[in-house]
Amino acid sequence: MRSFIRSLLPSCAVILLGSGVGWSATDGFRALTEEGARRLNVSENQPEMPLLLLEDMNGDEVRLGRNTNTADKITLIEFIYATCPTICQIAGSEFAKLRDRLAQTGLGDHVRLISVSFDPLHDRPEELRGYAENHGAEGVIWTIARVQPGDLGLMKRSFGLRVIPDGMGGYQHNAAIHLIDRSGRLTAIFNTGDINEVFDVVRSTSR
C-alpha cells in the first residue's frame, strides 16, 4: 500500500503544478479567455494611459491619455478599421445610438466618443470621413480618428488590443467600448452592445 501511495505522489505533484500554472495563466480561473483576462486586469488595476497622438477625420490632432483631457471629459473609445464589413459597422451603429442618447439627455458635454482606426496606412482622413458619414459621426460629441503610425505599437500594448490579419485584407480584433476617466485612466471595458450599461456609468460619474 505504501509503495502504491509513493507511486502516486509524483502524479499528484504534476497535477498540482499544472493547476498552479493554470491559476496564474487565467488570473485565478476568473477569466478563462484572453479577452476576459484583459477586462479583469483593467477593472482591477485601472492603468493610466500614456500620451497617444491621433489624427481625426478633418486632419486635426487629437490627444489621448495622460494630461490631455483639457475639456475634463470622460472618453469612450472603440477600435475599428474603416473598410471592415462586419463588426466595425455594428460597433458604429451602437456608438451612434449611444451618442444620440447622450445628446438627448444633456450628457454630451461630459463625454467624447472616438472611433480609432488601428490601420493608419490605409485609413486616411478621407476614409475616416466616409466611415463618419455612414454612421453620422458629427465631429462634436463623436469623431473618427486614426492613430499615428509611430504610436500604433504603444496603443496596442496600452489597451491590450489584438489585431490579426485575416488573410483577406481585413483583420480580426477586439470589439469593445473602452472608458477612460477624467484623470486619464482606463477604468472599464464593455461589450459594444452594452450601451445601456455604458450610459448608466457615464451618467453616474457626471453628477
C-alpha positions, 0 to 999 in steps of 0.5 A: 500500500505504501509503495502504491501511495509513493507511486502516486505522489509524483502524479499528484505533484504534476497535477498540482503544478499544472493547476498552479500554472493554470491559476496564474495563466487565467488570473485565478480561473476568473477569466478563462479567455484572453479577452476576459483576462484583459477586462479583469486586469483593467477593472482591477488595476485601472492603468493610466494611459500614456500620451497617444497622438491621433489624427481625426477625420478633418486632419486635426490632432487629437490627444489621448491619455495622460494630461490631455483631457483639457475639456475634463471629459470622460472618453469612450473609445472603440477600435475599428478599421474603416473598410471592415464589413462586419463588426466595425459597422455594428460597433458604429451603429451602437456608438451612434445610438449611444451618442444620440442618447447622450445628446438627448439627455444633456450628457454630451458635454461630459463625454467624447466618443472616438472611433480609432482606426488601428490601420493608419496606412490605409485609413486616411482622413478621407476614409475616416470621413466616409466611415463618419458619414455612414454612421453620422459621426458629427465631429462634436460629441463623436469623431473618427480618428486614426492613430499615428503610425509611430504610436500604433505599437504603444496603443496596442500594448496600452489597451491590450488590443489584438489585431490579426490579419485575416488573410483577406485584407481585413483583420480580426480584433477586439470589439469593445467600448473602452472608458477612460476617466477624467484623470486619464485612466482606463477604468472599464471595458464593455461589450459594444452592445452594452450601451445601456450599461455604458450610459448608466456609468457615464451618467453616474460619474457626471453628477 
